[in-house]
Amino acid sequence: MAKIPKLIRWILWTGLIFLILFTLMRLGLFILSDQQSYGLTQLGGAFFLGLRYDLRMISWLLVAMLVLGSIPVLHPFSSSRGKKFWMITLGAVTLFVLFFFSVDFAHYAYLEQRLNASVLNYLEDARISMGMVWQSYPIIRMVLGVLLFAALLIWVLHRTHRKVGKQSFMGTRRSRIISFAICFLLCGFFIFGRFDQYPLRWSDAFAQGSDYKAYLALNPFESFFSTLKFRHSTYDEKKVKAFAPVIAEHFNIPPNAPFPAAFTRTVTPRPGALTTQPNIVLVICESFSAYKSSMYGNPLNTTPFFDSLCRQGIFFDRCFTPTYGTARGVWATVTGTPDVEMPKTASRNPAAVNQHTIINDFTGYEKFYFLGGSTSWANIRGVLTNNIDGLHLYEQEDYTAEKIDVWGISDKNLFLEANKVLAQQQKPFFAIIQTADNHRPYTIPEEDLKEFKKIQAPADSLAKYGFESLAEMNAFRYTDFGYQKFMEAARKEKYFNNTIFVFIGDHGIPGNADALFPKSWTAQRLTTMHVPLLFYAPGLLTPRRINTISSQTDVLPTIAGLCNMKYTNSTLGKDLLDSTTKGFAFIFDPDNSMTGVVKGDYLYRKQLVTKKAELVSIINNEPVPDDAEHAAIAHEMQVLTDALYETAKYMLLNNKKGGK
C-alpha cells in the first residue's frame, strides 16, 4: 500500500464513498417506489447494471481528479492551494449529486420516470412550475436534508484526506507512473462499461424486461444526460388535432372520432385472411435498394433468385421506407411510426423507447429476433426487448458460426442458424431476421467462395446501373445467395408450408438510377427509400405484382391482416391487401430537413426551414405543368405531408404499449 501514491489512494477512497452513496440512493428508490411485487432477489440484474452505470459516472470524476491532481499546483497533498481547490470542488460535487438525486426522487414520485431532460421544459413556465413544486413537496425539509447529508459527506471526504495525508509513500517514480496508468485505464474501462465492441448504453437498462427494472438500474445522471440532446423532441398538439380529420380520411378512421383515441383502432379479421395460424418470418434486408436489383430490370441481374421468389409471391414494387438509415428502418417496421427524430434517431431517445407494436397481438406465438452482430448499435436492443413481449433475442455470441467482420456472422450463416432454431419450434412463431452483409466492408466469407462465384463487370456498366465498385455489386449478389440458401434450408422443414415469409429493405441507397427510372428518382433521392416488399407463401398466397404505393410502416398491419386475427393499430401503417386502403408513402429526409409524400404519379416534398416546396413526376421526365389542376394536387399533398409529419412527431412520444 505504501508504494501507491497518496493521490491514487485518495481517489480510490473518494470513488468508494460516492459508490456507496449511489448504491444507497438506488436502495432508497427501491424502498420508496412501487415495487411491483419484485423482491430484491428478482432485481439482482437491475442492481448489477445500476452498479455499472454508477461506476461510469463516478469514473468521470475520478479521471478528472487523477489528471488535474497530477499537476503540481493542484496536487491535493503537496500543495495547499491544491488541497483547498479539491475540498471546494468535492463539496460542490457532493451538493450537485445530492441535488440531482433529490430532484430525481421527486420526479419519479410524480411521473414514475427517472429524471430526464424534459424537466428543463418546465423552465419555460418557471413561475407555474415552481408553484407546483412548492405546493407538492416539502421543499424546506428537502433542502435541509440535502444540506445536512452533504455536510456529512464532505466531513467524510475531509477525514479520508487527512488519513491518507498522514500515511507515507515509499514508491519510486516508476511506481507513480505505473499507478497512474493502471488507475487511468481502470476508470476508462468503467466509463466504456463492458468488454465489447459497443459501450454500455442507456438502452441496456430496457433489456431488463420491465420498465420498473430499467428505471431502477438507471441513475439520474445517465437518464438525464442521455436525454439532454432530445429535450426539444416534441410535438404541437394543436396541429395534431387540426390534422386529425386528414389522418382519419387516409387511414379509414371514422370521421369526427375523438382525439387521440381515434388513432388507436381495433381491426377485425377481413375476408380472405388465412385460417391456418401461419408462422411469420420477417426479413429486414440491409440496403436492399430496388433499382440495383433484378426485379426492376437491372441488366447486371444481381438478384435472380429473389426475382424468382417475387414471381411466386405478392410483390409490391413501389414500396418506400419513410427515411434513410437502418435504425430508422427497423424502427418504422417494428413500431409502424416513421422516425422523424432529428438529428439523431428515435431509437436513441430514451423518452421514445416505450412503443406499442402489432407483434404483441400475435398471442400464442413465440417471438424471435435474429441479428448476426450486436443490437447495441443505435440503442435498438432497448426498443426490441422493452416492447416485444417474451422476445427471444439472438445475437453474435449466440451462434456457432464465426464472426467475419464488424457486423458479426455472415448473412448465409445467420439464415441457417435462424432456420435451426425455427425448425425446433412446436408453437407458431413470429421471427424477424435482420441481415447486414450488403454493407461496407462488403465481406464475402472464404467458406462460400467455392459455391458463390464473384463476377466481373466493366466500370462503366457498374456506374450506369447503380454500383460504385465490383465489391459492392458482388456483396449485393451475395445477399441473393443468402436468400437462396435460406429458402433451400427452410423448404426441408415442417414449418415451411405454413409460413409467410416477408422481405422488406431497411432502406435504399443513393445513386444514379437514370438508366432505369425517371430522373426524379435520382435527383430527389427516392433511390434512398425505394425498396422491394415481398410476401411469399407458396400454397397460401396467390402470386401477383402490385403497383400500389406502399410504405415500410404498412408491413405489420398487412401481415396481421393476412392472419385472420384481431389486432390494435395505433400508428401510421395500413393493411395493403384491404381493398379500401389508399396508396401513399410518407418520406422524411433528416439530412436536408425535408418532408414529403409519394402518391399517385407524383412526389411532393417541402423544406422544413425555408418552406420551399416542389411537385415532381415519378413516372416520366416531363416538368409538372404550372396550372390550377396541379396546384390543387400540390396543395392536397402538402396538407397530407404536414398531417403525417405532425402526427408522426406526436406518435413517437405517445404510441406507448398498453396505451400508457
GIWO-V468507 format. One record per residue. N is the residue number from 1. RES is the residue in three letters. OMEGA is omega as a letter, one per 30 degrees, with the letter a starting at -180 (none if undefined). Layout:
n: [N;N]
res: [RES;RES]
omega: [OMEGA;OMEGA]
//
This chain:
n: [1;2;3;4;5;6;7;8;9;10;11;12;13;14;15;16;17;18;19;20;21;22;23;24;25;26;27;28;29;30;31;32;33;34;35;36;37;38;39;40;41;42;43;44;45;46;47;48;49;50;51;52;53;54;55;56;57;58;59;60;61;62;63;64;65;66;67;68;69;70;71;72;73;74;75;76;77;78;79;80;81;82;83;84;85;86;87;88;89;90;91;92;93;94;95;96;97;98;99;100;101;102;103;104;105;106;107;108;109;110;111;112;113;114;115;116;117;118;119;120;121;122;123;124;125;126;127;128;129;130;131;132;133;134;135;136;137;138;139;140;141;142;143;144;145;146;147;148;149;150;151;152;153;154;155;156;157;158;159;160;161;162;163;164;165;166;167;168;169;170;171;172;173;174;175;176;177;178;179;180;181;182;183;184;185;186;187;188;189;190;191;192;193;194;195;196;197;198;199;200;201;202;203;204;205;206;207;208;209;210;211;212;213;214;215;216;217;218;219;220;221;222;223;224;225;226;227;228;229;230;231;232;233;234;235;236;237;238;239;240;241;242;243;244;245;246;247;248;249;250;251;252;253;254;255;256;257;258;259;260;261;262;263;264;265;266;267;268;269;270;271;272;273;274;275;276;277;278;279;280;281;282;283;284;285;286;287;288;289;290;291;292;293;294;295;296;297;298;299;300;301;302;303;304;305;306;307;308;309;310;311;312;313;314;315;316;317;318;319;320;321;322;323;324;325;326;327;328;329;330;331;332;333;334;335;336;337;338;339;340;341;342;343;344;345;346;347;348;349;350;351;352;353;354;355;356;357;358;359;360;361;362;363;364;365;366;367;368;369;370;371;372;373;374;375;376;377;378;379;380;381;382;383;384;385;386;387;388;389;390;391;392;393;394;395;396;397;398;399;400;401;402;403;404;405;406;407;408;409;410;411;412;413;414;415;416;417;418;419;420;421;422;423;424;425;426;427;428;429;430;431;432;433;434;435;436;437;438;439;440;441;442;443;444;445;446;447;448;449;450;451;452;453;454;455;456;457;458;459;460;461;462;463;464;465;466;467;468;469;470;471;472;473;474;475;476;477;478;479;480;481;482;483;484;485;486;487;488;489;490;491;492;493;494;495;496;497;498;499;500;501;502;503;504;505;506;507;508;509;510;511;512;513;514;515;516;517;518;519;520;521;522;523;524;525;526;527;528;529;530;531;532;533;534;535;536;537;538;539;540;541;542;543;544;545;546;547;548;549;550;551;552;553;554;555;556;557;558;559;560;561;562;563;564;565;566;567;568;569;570;571;572;573;574;575;576;577;578;579;580;581;582;583;584;585;586;587;588;589;590;591;592;593;594;595;596;597;598;599;600;601;602;603;604;605;606;607;608;609;610;611;612;613;614;615;616;617;618;619;620;621;622;623;624;625;626;627;628;629;630;631;632;633;634;635;636;637;638;639;640;641;642;643;644;645;646;647;648;649;650;651;652;653;654;655;656;657;658;659;660]
res: [MET;ALA;LYS;ILE;PRO;LYS;LEU;ILE;ARG;TRP;ILE;LEU;TRP;THR;GLY;LEU;ILE;PHE;LEU;ILE;LEU;PHE;THR;LEU;MET;ARG;LEU;GLY;LEU;PHE;ILE;LEU;SER;ASP;GLN;GLN;SER;TYR;GLY;LEU;THR;GLN;LEU;GLY;GLY;ALA;PHE;PHE;LEU;GLY;LEU;ARG;TYR;ASP;LEU;ARG;MET;ILE;SER;TRP;LEU;LEU;VAL;ALA;MET;LEU;VAL;LEU;GLY;SER;ILE;PRO;VAL;LEU;HIS;PRO;PHE;SER;SER;SER;ARG;GLY;LYS;LYS;PHE;TRP;MET;ILE;THR;LEU;GLY;ALA;VAL;THR;LEU;PHE;VAL;LEU;PHE;PHE;PHE;SER;VAL;ASP;PHE;ALA;HIS;TYR;ALA;TYR;LEU;GLU;GLN;ARG;LEU;ASN;ALA;SER;VAL;LEU;ASN;TYR;LEU;GLU;ASP;ALA;ARG;ILE;SER;MET;GLY;MET;VAL;TRP;GLN;SER;TYR;PRO;ILE;ILE;ARG;MET;VAL;LEU;GLY;VAL;LEU;LEU;PHE;ALA;ALA;LEU;LEU;ILE;TRP;VAL;LEU;HIS;ARG;THR;HIS;ARG;LYS;VAL;GLY;LYS;GLN;SER;PHE;MET;GLY;THR;ARG;ARG;SER;ARG;ILE;ILE;SER;PHE;ALA;ILE;CYS;PHE;LEU;LEU;CYS;GLY;PHE;PHE;ILE;PHE;GLY;ARG;PHE;ASP;GLN;TYR;PRO;LEU;ARG;TRP;SER;ASP;ALA;PHE;ALA;GLN;GLY;SER;ASP;TYR;LYS;ALA;TYR;LEU;ALA;LEU;ASN;PRO;PHE;GLU;SER;PHE;PHE;SER;THR;LEU;LYS;PHE;ARG;HIS;SER;THR;TYR;ASP;GLU;LYS;LYS;VAL;LYS;ALA;PHE;ALA;PRO;VAL;ILE;ALA;GLU;HIS;PHE;ASN;ILE;PRO;PRO;ASN;ALA;PRO;PHE;PRO;ALA;ALA;PHE;THR;ARG;THR;VAL;THR;PRO;ARG;PRO;GLY;ALA;LEU;THR;THR;GLN;PRO;ASN;ILE;VAL;LEU;VAL;ILE;CYS;GLU;SER;PHE;SER;ALA;TYR;LYS;SER;SER;MET;TYR;GLY;ASN;PRO;LEU;ASN;THR;THR;PRO;PHE;PHE;ASP;SER;LEU;CYS;ARG;GLN;GLY;ILE;PHE;PHE;ASP;ARG;CYS;PHE;THR;PRO;THR;TYR;GLY;THR;ALA;ARG;GLY;VAL;TRP;ALA;THR;VAL;THR;GLY;THR;PRO;ASP;VAL;GLU;MET;PRO;LYS;THR;ALA;SER;ARG;ASN;PRO;ALA;ALA;VAL;ASN;GLN;HIS;THR;ILE;ILE;ASN;ASP;PHE;THR;GLY;TYR;GLU;LYS;PHE;TYR;PHE;LEU;GLY;GLY;SER;THR;SER;TRP;ALA;ASN;ILE;ARG;GLY;VAL;LEU;THR;ASN;ASN;ILE;ASP;GLY;LEU;HIS;LEU;TYR;GLU;GLN;GLU;ASP;TYR;THR;ALA;GLU;LYS;ILE;ASP;VAL;TRP;GLY;ILE;SER;ASP;LYS;ASN;LEU;PHE;LEU;GLU;ALA;ASN;LYS;VAL;LEU;ALA;GLN;GLN;GLN;LYS;PRO;PHE;PHE;ALA;ILE;ILE;GLN;THR;ALA;ASP;ASN;HIS;ARG;PRO;TYR;THR;ILE;PRO;GLU;GLU;ASP;LEU;LYS;GLU;PHE;LYS;LYS;ILE;GLN;ALA;PRO;ALA;ASP;SER;LEU;ALA;LYS;TYR;GLY;PHE;GLU;SER;LEU;ALA;GLU;MET;ASN;ALA;PHE;ARG;TYR;THR;ASP;PHE;GLY;TYR;GLN;LYS;PHE;MET;GLU;ALA;ALA;ARG;LYS;GLU;LYS;TYR;PHE;ASN;ASN;THR;ILE;PHE;VAL;PHE;ILE;GLY;ASP;HIS;GLY;ILE;PRO;GLY;ASN;ALA;ASP;ALA;LEU;PHE;PRO;LYS;SER;TRP;THR;ALA;GLN;ARG;LEU;THR;THR;MET;HIS;VAL;PRO;LEU;LEU;PHE;TYR;ALA;PRO;GLY;LEU;LEU;THR;PRO;ARG;ARG;ILE;ASN;THR;ILE;SER;SER;GLN;THR;ASP;VAL;LEU;PRO;THR;ILE;ALA;GLY;LEU;CYS;ASN;MET;LYS;TYR;THR;ASN;SER;THR;LEU;GLY;LYS;ASP;LEU;LEU;ASP;SER;THR;THR;LYS;GLY;PHE;ALA;PHE;ILE;PHE;ASP;PRO;ASP;ASN;SER;MET;THR;GLY;VAL;VAL;LYS;GLY;ASP;TYR;LEU;TYR;ARG;LYS;GLN;LEU;VAL;THR;LYS;LYS;ALA;GLU;LEU;VAL;SER;ILE;ILE;ASN;ASN;GLU;PRO;VAL;PRO;ASP;ASP;ALA;GLU;HIS;ALA;ALA;ILE;ALA;HIS;GLU;MET;GLN;VAL;LEU;THR;ASP;ALA;LEU;TYR;GLU;THR;ALA;LYS;TYR;MET;LEU;LEU;ASN;ASN;LYS;LYS;GLY;GLY;LYS]
omega: [a;a;l;a;a;l;a;l;a;l;a;l;l;l;l;a;a;l;l;l;a;a;l;l;l;l;l;l;l;a;a;a;l;a;l;l;l;l;a;a;l;a;a;l;l;l;l;l;l;l;l;l;a;l;l;a;a;a;l;l;a;l;l;l;a;a;a;a;l;l;a;a;a;l;a;a;a;a;l;l;l;l;a;a;a;l;l;a;a;l;l;l;l;l;a;a;a;l;a;a;a;l;l;l;a;l;l;l;a;a;a;l;l;a;l;a;l;l;l;l;l;l;l;l;a;a;l;a;l;l;l;a;a;a;a;a;l;a;a;l;l;a;l;l;l;a;l;l;l;l;l;a;l;l;l;l;l;a;a;l;l;a;l;a;a;a;a;l;a;a;l;l;l;l;l;a;a;l;l;a;a;l;a;a;l;l;l;l;l;l;l;l;a;l;a;l;a;l;l;a;l;a;l;l;a;l;a;l;l;l;a;l;l;a;l;a;a;l;a;a;l;a;a;a;l;a;a;a;l;a;l;l;a;a;l;a;l;l;a;l;a;a;a;l;l;l;a;a;a;a;l;l;a;l;l;l;a;l;f;a;a;a;l;a;l;a;a;a;a;l;l;a;a;a;a;a;a;l;l;l;a;a;l;a;a;l;a;a;a;a;l;a;a;a;a;l;l;a;l;l;a;a;a;a;l;l;l;l;a;l;a;a;l;a;l;a;l;l;a;l;l;a;a;l;a;a;l;l;l;l;a;a;a;a;a;l;l;l;a;l;l;f;a;l;a;a;l;a;a;a;a;a;a;a;l;l;a;l;a;l;l;a;a;l;l;a;a;l;a;l;a;l;a;l;l;a;l;l;a;a;a;l;a;a;a;a;l;a;l;a;l;a;l;l;a;a;a;a;l;a;a;l;a;l;a;a;l;a;a;l;l;l;l;l;a;l;l;a;l;a;a;a;a;a;l;l;l;a;l;a;l;l;a;a;a;a;a;a;l;g;l;a;l;a;l;a;a;a;l;a;l;a;l;l;l;l;l;a;a;l;l;a;a;a;l;a;l;a;l;a;l;a;a;l;l;l;a;l;l;l;l;l;a;a;l;a;l;l;a;a;l;a;a;a;a;a;l;a;l;l;a;l;l;l;l;l;l;a;l;a;a;l;a;a;a;a;l;a;a;a;l;a;a;l;l;l;a;a;a;a;l;l;a;l;a;l;a;a;l;a;l;a;l;l;a;a;a;l;a;a;l;l;a;a;a;l;l;l;a;l;l;a;l;a;l;a;l;l;a;a;a;l;a;l;a;a;l;a;a;a;l;a;l;l;l;l;a;a;a;a;a;l;a;l;a;l;l;a;a;a;a;l;l;l;a;l;a;a;a;a;l;a;l;l;a;l;l;a;l;a;a;l;l;a;l;a;a;a;a;l;l;l;l;a;l;a;l;l;l;l;a;a;a;a;a;l;l;l;l;a;l;a;a;l;a;l;a;l;a;none]
//
